[in-house]
Amino acid sequence: MPNYEYRCLNCRKRFEIFMSYRDYGTRPVNCPHCKSDKVQRRITRVRVARSEESRLESMADPENLAGLEDDPRALGRMMRQMSSELGEDIGPEFDEVVGRLEAGQSPDEIEKELPDLETGLGSDGED
């Protein structure tokens, strides 16, 4: 059964009611705190499940990628979002690089300061 969130207009407290879809709209709802029937339904955020492919496609949208070469902070945010979307811990080196990008350090500077990284970060397209 879904839960429905309400706010009492009398005592101003918030509460949840569990009821079936069939009961919603037909069953009276009273505040469990003051028993008032003057309640208002709260509309909460809705979560939408998306496939991994769909999430990655939306991040690869050319509009989302515009300007990444010139903005290390935006590149860092995008890389952190991709890591979050994948739901995997990529490792401390990744966190180090993304942290530096988010602080505004250029990929070239990072590559010079961290020469032991296995993949290149050069903005010139070379690996």
Steps between C-alpha positions, in 0.01 A plus 500: 500500500630847421556760764349845463641804672275763652526822698242592760364850443396516865815400695740532200662161560596269218403134491474199270205272438527156342201402291417312183451671167132412521463671842679818396249778442212311657626433853500803734840610628537645848811637668640241742620780731191719547236288318408789269359423156649821359796343327681569176677242286870568450639411160849361541776433252454215261786268416529360152703189441720525194725245340876542519503544122244781520693680776828476310336615174366814668848580635654451155262757350718748305332792677622362835852460365535849353774707662657218702839555335515857629347449845676253733233546769223399258711203386549393863125528571419295192754232593364482857145471365603220263664315789186542708277381216712191454481432874855371517798614703763573237782545749708759680680620186166589343393688813833686504469607136133598527568696819775693326276569198219620727751735665573649156832334417548434130536144366850588372611618846358187660680279251832677573454472878378138491718333234424150632137510383435218256281701261576840362281798576633726228241734353667471160340159441822300544515216753 
